[in-house]
Structure formats: structure tokens, C-alpha cells
Amino acid sequence: MEETISLKDVLATLRKRLWLIVAITLGATVISAVISLFVLTPMYQSTTQILVNQQSETTQYDPNSVRTSLELINTYKVIIQSNTIAEPVAEQVGAGLTAGEVSAKIGVNSQENSQVVEISVKDADPALAASIANTTAKVFQETVPELFGTNVENVSILSEAQAANDPISPRTTLNIAIAFVVGLMAGVGLVYVLDYFDNILETEEDIKRHLELNVLGSVTLMDLEKEAAASSAATRRLTQKEQQQYEQKAQ
């Protein structure tokens, strides 16, 4: 027997346990909002930019110099996040941070074939994030000549980091939207799982569809309490009527 499912059956299944879908969706949305607003710590990011330029004795454009600068950038990325830079930064910034904590907050990025390097710092304190980023750039600028044994300064600071006004995480609106969609999908999925394992035949249509049998009759469920109350009321009315008839005959 090949069973087909119509759109009407799908809607009926969803309508049957609509309360469950609404409860799961609403619950997931509320939990996400509470966690995003009251549990997760807002994080701020500040970014400073430095220019890596391999200087040469000539003032003309030198492709070899640019190529060398690009090759140095990968080396500079490692140096920026090393203890060589993190230790003096931690000392200058203060705030009780260790070199490892400072290094963990620093991110280094550069665009492909670009001599500009971005130093980004994430922290719960926007002012501290900007301070770490700017101090890292200055310490790196001062340390590079010492590391490479040259007095030529080939690192320039293009822009200083500023304290951010808005946090980059958590993204409350996005988190709530994702939780709503996930909760809705989970609710719908759970409804169909429960319906799949539900083998109770509740209506005449269920019997015809699943057993292919014709219904010859049905037994109506009776509410015994209501029936007893109705019977008691009818008995009282009958007793009152008989009492009235007896009184009329006696007169």
C-alpha cells in the first residue's frame, strides 16, 4: 500500500501540536536573548595600521624592495605576537596583564600583496583595547631595527587605534534571529517525530486511512458527572411537580 501525504495532512499535523512549536521557538529565542544580553561579556575591537616598507638608497620605485617588504610581513606577523613584543607592551600598558594575555588579545592581518599590516586587539574594555593596539605598534616599530641589526626604520604607523563605541560581540540581533530559526525548525521536526511514533487512531478518518475499513458505528463518550447532575436536577423538578399536584388535590 502506497501512502500519500497531502498538504492538508501536513497542516493538520502542525496544527495538532502547534503549542509545542510555539513553546520551543519562544523558549530558544528567550534563552538566546538572555544569554546575549546578560551572560556574554561585550567585546570591543580596536585596530591600528602600520606600513612595512623596505627602504632603499634610491628614491625610484623598486619592485625588488616591494617584494622584500611583502616577504618580511609574514615574519613581522610572528614577531608582533611573540613575547619579545608582548612583554614590554604588558609592562607599559599595566592593567595587571601578562605577556601571554596580551599576546592572546592581539590579531595580525594583512591584505594580499599589501604592505599594510593591521594590528587588532579585542578586550572587554574599549580604552584598554586601543591602548594595547597603539602600544604594540610603537614597541614593534622600536624593536624591529634591533632585531634585524640595522638602524633603518622601515615600519611606519599609518593610523592609531581609537576606543570603539560599539561592541563587536555578542551580536544580539543575529543571535536571536538564529535562535528563532533553529527553535522553529527543532519544533517542527519534533512534531513530525512525535507524529511518526503516534499510532493511536483517534477519528473515523484515521481508521479509514490507516486500516482501510469502513466505520459501521461509534460509541459516544458520556460525561458521567454531567449526566448525574442532569438526572438529579430532573428528579428534583419531578418531585416539586408532584408536591404541587398533591397540595392542589388536598385543597
C-alpha positions in Angstrom: 0.0 0.0 0.0 1.5 3.3 -1.1 0.7 6.1 1.3 0.5 9.7 0.1 0.6 12.8 2.3 -1.4 15.8 1.3 -0.9 19.4 2.2 -4.0 19.2 4.3 -2.5 16.3 6.4 0.7 18.3 6.9 -1.1 21.4 8.1 -3.3 19.2 10.3 -0.2 17.7 11.9 1.3 21.1 12.6 -2.0 22.4 13.9 -2.3 19.4 16.2 0.8 20.3 18.2 1.1 24.0 17.4 1.6 24.8 21.0 4.8 22.7 21.1 6.3 24.5 18.1 5.5 27.9 19.6 6.9 26.8 23.0 10.2 25.6 21.6 10.6 28.6 19.3 9.8 31.1 22.0 12.0 29.3 24.5 15.0 29.2 22.2 14.6 32.9 21.4 14.2 34.0 25.0 17.2 31.9 26.1 19.4 33.4 23.3 18.3 36.9 24.2 19.1 36.4 27.9 22.5 34.8 27.2 23.4 37.6 24.7 22.3 40.4 26.9 23.1 39.3 30.4 25.6 36.4 30.3 28.1 37.1 27.5 30.6 39.9 28.1 30.6 42.5 25.3 33.9 42.6 23.5 35.4 45.7 21.8 38.0 45.8 19.0 40.5 48.5 18.2 42.8 48.4 15.1 45.9 50.3 14.2 47.7 50.1 10.8 51.4 50.0 10.1 53.2 50.2 6.8 56.1 47.9 6.1 58.5 49.5 3.6 61.9 48.2 2.8 63.8 51.4 2.2 66.4 51.6 -0.5 69.1 54.2 -1.3 67.2 55.2 -4.5 64.0 57.2 -4.5 62.7 55.4 -7.6 60.1 52.6 -7.4 62.0 49.4 -6.8 60.0 46.2 -7.4 62.6 44.1 -5.5 62.2 46.3 -2.5 58.4 45.9 -2.5 58.8 42.1 -2.9 61.2 42.0 0.0 58.8 44.0 2.1 56.0 41.6 1.4 58.2 38.7 2.3 59.0 40.4 5.6 55.4 40.8 6.5 55.0 37.1 7.4 58.0 37.3 9.6 56.7 40.5 11.2 53.3 38.9 12.0 55.1 36.2 14.1 57.2 38.8 15.8 54.3 41.0 16.8 52.6 38.2 18.6 55.8 36.9 20.3 56.9 37.6 23.9 59.5 39.9 22.5 56.8 42.4 21.8 54.2 41.3 24.3 56.4 41.6 27.4 57.2 45.3 27.0 53.6 46.0 25.9 52.3 44.4 29.1 54.7 46.5 31.2 53.8 49.8 29.5 50.0 49.2 29.5 49.9 47.9 33.0 46.4 46.7 34.0 47.9 43.6 35.5 48.2 41.7 32.2 50.8 39.1 31.5 52.7 38.8 28.2 50.6 35.7 27.4 47.4 37.5 28.0 48.5 40.4 25.8 49.6 38.1 23.0 46.2 36.3 23.1 44.3 39.6 22.6 46.4 40.6 19.5 45.4 39.7 16.0 47.6 40.5 13.0 46.2 40.7 9.4 47.3 41.9 6.0 45.7 42.1 2.7 47.2 40.1 -0.2 50.1 41.9 -1.9 49.7 44.8 0.5 52.4 46.3 2.6 49.9 47.5 5.2 49.6 45.4 8.3 46.6 45.7 10.7 47.1 45.1 14.4 43.7 44.3 16.1 43.1 43.9 19.8 39.9 42.6 21.4 39.1 43.3 25.0 36.1 44.0 27.2 37.4 47.4 27.9 37.4 49.6 24.7 40.0 52.0 26.1 42.4 49.2 27.1 42.0 47.6 23.6 43.0 50.8 21.9 45.9 51.3 24.3 47.3 47.7 23.7 47.0 48.2 19.9 48.8 51.5 19.9 51.5 50.4 22.3 52.1 47.2 20.3 52.6 49.2 17.1 55.1 51.6 18.9 57.0 48.8 20.6 57.2 46.8 17.3 58.4 49.9 15.5 61.2 50.4 18.0 62.2 46.7 18.2 62.5 45.9 14.5 65.8 47.7 13.9 67.3 46.0 17.0 66.2 42.6 15.8 67.5 43.0 12.3 70.7 44.7 13.3 70.1 47.9 11.3 69.3 51.5 12.1 67.0 51.8 9.1 63.4 52.2 10.2 61.1 50.5 7.7 58.0 50.4 9.8 55.7 53.4 9.8 52.4 53.9 11.8 49.6 54.9 9.4 46.7 55.3 11.8 46.4 54.9 15.6 43.7 52.8 17.2 40.7 54.5 18.7 38.4 53.3 21.5 35.4 51.6 19.9 31.9 52.8 20.9 30.0 49.6 19.8 31.0 46.0 20.7 31.7 43.5 18.0 30.3 40.7 20.1 27.9 39.3 21.0 25.8 40.2 18.0 22.5 40.1 19.9 20.1 40.6 17.0 21.8 37.9 14.9 21.9 35.5 17.8 18.2 36.0 18.4 17.4 35.5 14.8 19.4 32.3 14.5 17.8 31.0 17.8 14.4 31.7 16.4 15.0 29.9 13.1 16.7 26.9 14.9 13.9 26.8 17.5 11.3 26.8 14.8 13.0 24.0 12.8 13.5 22.0 16.0 9.9 22.4 17.0 8.6 21.3 13.5 11.0 18.4 13.5 9.9 17.2 16.9 6.3 17.4 16.0 6.8 15.1 13.0 8.9 12.7 15.1 6.1 12.5 17.6 3.5 12.1 14.9 5.5 9.3 13.3 5.6 7.3 16.5 2.0 8.1 17.4 -0.1 5.0 16.4 -3.3 6.0 18.2 -6.4 6.1 16.0 -8.5 9.0 17.2 -11.0 9.7 14.5 -13.0 7.9 11.9 -10.8 9.3 9.2 -7.7 7.7 10.9 -9.4 4.3 10.7 -10.3 4.7 7.1 -6.9 6.0 6.1 -4.7 3.6 8.0 -6.8 0.4 8.2 -8.9 0.9 5.1 -12.0 -0.1 7.0 -15.5 1.4 6.9 -16.9 2.6 10.2 -20.3 1.0 10.9 -20.9 2.8 14.2 -19.4 4.8 17.0 -19.9 5.0 20.8 -20.3 8.4 22.1 -18.4 9.2 25.3 -20.6 10.3 28.2 -19.6 12.6 31.0 -20.9 10.7 34.0 -20.7 13.7 36.3 -22.8 15.9 33.9 -25.3 13.0 33.4 -25.6 12.5 37.1 -26.1 16.2 37.7 -28.8 16.4 34.9 -30.6 13.4 36.3 -30.6 14.8 39.8 -31.9 18.1 38.6 -34.7 16.3 36.6 -35.6 14.3 39.7 -35.9 17.4 41.8 -38.1 19.1 39.3 -40.3 16.0 39.1 -40.6 15.9 42.9 -41.5 19.5 43.1 -44.2 19.0 40.5 -45.7 16.0 42.3 -45.7 18.0 45.6 -47.6 20.8 43.9 -50.1 18.4 42.5 -50.6 16.8 45.9 -51.2 20.2 47.5 -53.7 21.1 44.9 -55.7 17.9 45.5 -55.6 18.4 49.2 -57.2 21.8 48.8 
